[in-house]
């Protein structure tokens, strides 16, 4: 299985958000903790809707959460 062509800073953003847990973030976004873990590890590409919800939770533009990888 190929990794998604982008990287994310979700783990760092969670840390800076009072060390928010994957479970808490998942509840706020409407996905499971396992989905958050898979997104963080680059094993799963979120839908556009979930990507925007993640960005909204952190009060950041989507480009501050996800970035394209040229690798």
KEBA-438512 format. One line per field, with one value per residue: residue number from 1; residue in three letters; z negated, x, y negated of N, C-alpha, C in turn. Coordinates in steps of 0.05 Angstrom, whole numbers. Last residue first. Layout:
resi	(NUM / ...)
resn	(ALA / ...)
n_pz	(Z / ...)
n_px	(X / ...)
n_py	(Y / ...)
ca_pz	(Z / ...)
ca_px	(X / ...)
ca_py	(Y / ...)
c_pz	(Z / ...)
c_px	(X / ...)
c_py	(Y / ...)
This chain:
resi	(71 / 70 / 69 / 68 / 67 / 66 / 65 / 64 / 63 / 62 / 61 / 60 / 59 / 58 / 57 / 56 / 55 / 54 / 53 / 52 / 51 / 50 / 49 / 48 / 47 / 46 / 45 / 44 / 43 / 42 / 41 / 40 / 39 / 38 / 37 / 36 / 35 / 34 / 33 / 32 / 31 / 30 / 29 / 28 / 27 / 26 / 25 / 24 / 23 / 22 / 21 / 20 / 19 / 18 / 17 / 16 / 15 / 14 / 13 / 12 / 11 / 10 / 9 / 8 / 7 / 6 / 5 / 4 / 3 / 2 / 1)
resn	(UNK / UNK / UNK / UNK / UNK / UNK / UNK / UNK / UNK / UNK / UNK / UNK / UNK / UNK / UNK / UNK / UNK / UNK / UNK / UNK / UNK / UNK / UNK / UNK / UNK / UNK / UNK / UNK / UNK / UNK / UNK / UNK / UNK / UNK / UNK / UNK / UNK / UNK / UNK / UNK / UNK / UNK / UNK / UNK / UNK / UNK / UNK / UNK / UNK / UNK / UNK / UNK / UNK / UNK / UNK / UNK / UNK / UNK / UNK / UNK / UNK / UNK / UNK / UNK / UNK / UNK / UNK / UNK / UNK / UNK / UNK)
n_pz	(43 / 36 / 1 / -23 / -88 / -138 / -173 / -144 / -105 / -131 / -184 / -251 / -296 / -308 / -285 / -231 / -215 / -220 / -181 / -135 / -136 / -131 / -78 / -48 / -86 / -98 / -84 / -125 / -144 / -172 / -225 / -228 / -207 / -247 / -291 / -273 / -271 / -325 / -346 / -294 / -283 / -294 / -317 / -371 / -374 / -358 / -401 / -442 / -422 / -422 / -469 / -475 / -500 / -491 / -437 / -426 / -413 / -367 / -333 / -330 / -304 / -255 / -210 / -152 / -81 / -22 / 10 / -31 / -12 / 17 / 0)
n_px	(165 / 139 / 81 / 41 / 12 / -36 / -40 / -36 / -73 / -121 / -109 / -133 / -159 / -163 / -212 / -201 / -170 / -208 / -245 / -214 / -208 / -261 / -271 / -235 / -215 / -146 / -109 / -66 / -15 / 9 / 2 / -45 / -82 / -81 / -100 / -152 / -172 / -171 / -209 / -257 / -291 / -306 / -277 / -281 / -265 / -211 / -191 / -197 / -162 / -113 / -113 / -76 / -38 / -56 / -40 / 10 / -3 / -33 / 7 / 38 / 2 / -8 / 18 / 32 / 43 / 22 / 7 / 1 / 38 / 11 / 17)
n_py	(-269 / -317 / -325 / -379 / -382 / -400 / -443 / -489 / -483 / -494 / -541 / -528 / -510 / -457 / -446 / -457 / -414 / -373 / -390 / -384 / -328 / -311 / -330 / -300 / -242 / -224 / -168 / -130 / -129 / -170 / -174 / -206 / -169 / -129 / -159 / -171 / -119 / -105 / -138 / -154 / -218 / -270 / -310 / -300 / -247 / -253 / -282 / -244 / -203 / -228 / -284 / -344 / -378 / -430 / -434 / -416 / -363 / -370 / -389 / -343 / -308 / -336 / -351 / -309 / -301 / -266 / -223 / -163 / -103 / -44 / 24)
ca_pz	(42 / 63 / 0 / -1 / -67 / -117 / -183 / -169 / -97 / -124 / -156 / -232 / -289 / -316 / -314 / -246 / -215 / -235 / -209 / -143 / -136 / -156 / -100 / -49 / -66 / -107 / -74 / -116 / -133 / -143 / -216 / -238 / -193 / -220 / -292 / -279 / -247 / -306 / -354 / -316 / -273 / -286 / -288 / -361 / -381 / -342 / -375 / -444 / -427 / -397 / -461 / -468 / -498 / -518 / -445 / -432 / -436 / -391 / -340 / -341 / -330 / -275 / -235 / -170 / -109 / -39 / 20 / -19 / -31 / 19 / 0)
ca_px	(180 / 150 / 107 / 47 / 29 / -27 / -43 / -19 / -45 / -114 / -117 / -111 / -161 / -138 / -208 / -219 / -159 / -184 / -253 / -223 / -184 / -246 / -287 / -232 / -231 / -173 / -115 / -93 / -26 / 10 / 24 / -19 / -76 / -73 / -73 / -133 / -170 / -154 / -181 / -247 / -278 / -327 / -278 / -287 / -292 / -229 / -191 / -211 / -191 / -124 / -110 / -101 / -34 / -58 / -68 / 7 / 14 / -46 / -16 / 49 / 13 / -29 / 30 / 15 / 51 / 25 / 28 / -10 / 31 / 27 / 0)
ca_py	(-244 / -311 / -314 / -361 / -393 / -381 / -416 / -487 / -482 / -466 / -535 / -532 / -538 / -470 / -440 / -475 / -442 / -373 / -388 / -410 / -345 / -306 / -339 / -329 / -255 / -232 / -194 / -135 / -104 / -170 / -157 / -216 / -194 / -122 / -147 / -193 / -135 / -90 / -143 / -139 / -193 / -251 / -309 / -327 / -254 / -237 / -294 / -270 / -198 / -220 / -256 / -331 / -349 / -419 / -438 / -444 / -369 / -359 / -406 / -367 / -301 / -332 / -359 / -324 / -298 / -290 / -241 / -187 / -124 / -68 / 0)
c_pz	(59 / 65 / 28 / -4 / -48 / -98 / -164 / -181 / -121 / -117 / -150 / -204 / -269 / -310 / -324 / -276 / -232 / -237 / -227 / -172 / -145 / -158 / -127 / -73 / -68 / -83 / -83 / -107 / -121 / -130 / -186 / -228 / -201 / -203 / -264 / -278 / -250 / -280 / -334 / -322 / -298 / -274 / -278 / -331 / -370 / -348 / -357 / -416 / -428 / -400 / -434 / -459 / -494 / -518 / -472 / -441 / -445 / -416 / -364 / -350 / -344 / -302 / -258 / -196 / -126 / -67 / 3 / -11 / -17 / -2 / 0)
c_px	(166 / 164 / 116 / 76 / 37 / -9 / -31 / -21 / -26 / -85 / -108 / -122 / -139 / -138 / -184 / -216 / -175 / -172 / -229 / -232 / -192 / -222 / -273 / -247 / -227 / -188 / -143 / -96 / -53 / 1 / 26 / 5 / -49 / -67 / -63 / -104 / -150 / -151 / -163 / -218 / -267 / -315 / -299 / -290 / -300 / -258 / -211 / -213 / -207 / -154 / -121 / -96 / -60 / -56 / -72 / -22 / 11 / -30 / -30 / 27 / 24 / -18 / 9 / 29 / 32 / 33 / 31 / 12 / 19 / 18 / 18)
c_py	(-223 / -284 / -307 / -351 / -372 / -396 / -396 / -460 / -481 / -463 / -506 / -528 / -546 / -500 / -455 / -471 / -460 / -401 / -388 / -411 / -373 / -323 / -335 / -340 / -285 / -243 / -202 / -164 / -107 / -144 / -156 / -201 / -205 / -147 / -141 / -182 / -158 / -105 / -129 / -147 / -179 / -225 / -290 / -328 / -281 / -244 / -279 / -283 / -224 / -215 / -250 / -302 / -334 / -388 / -424 / -452 / -398 / -365 / -396 / -386 / -326 / -326 / -356 / -331 / -314 / -282 / -267 / -207 / -148 / -89 / -25)
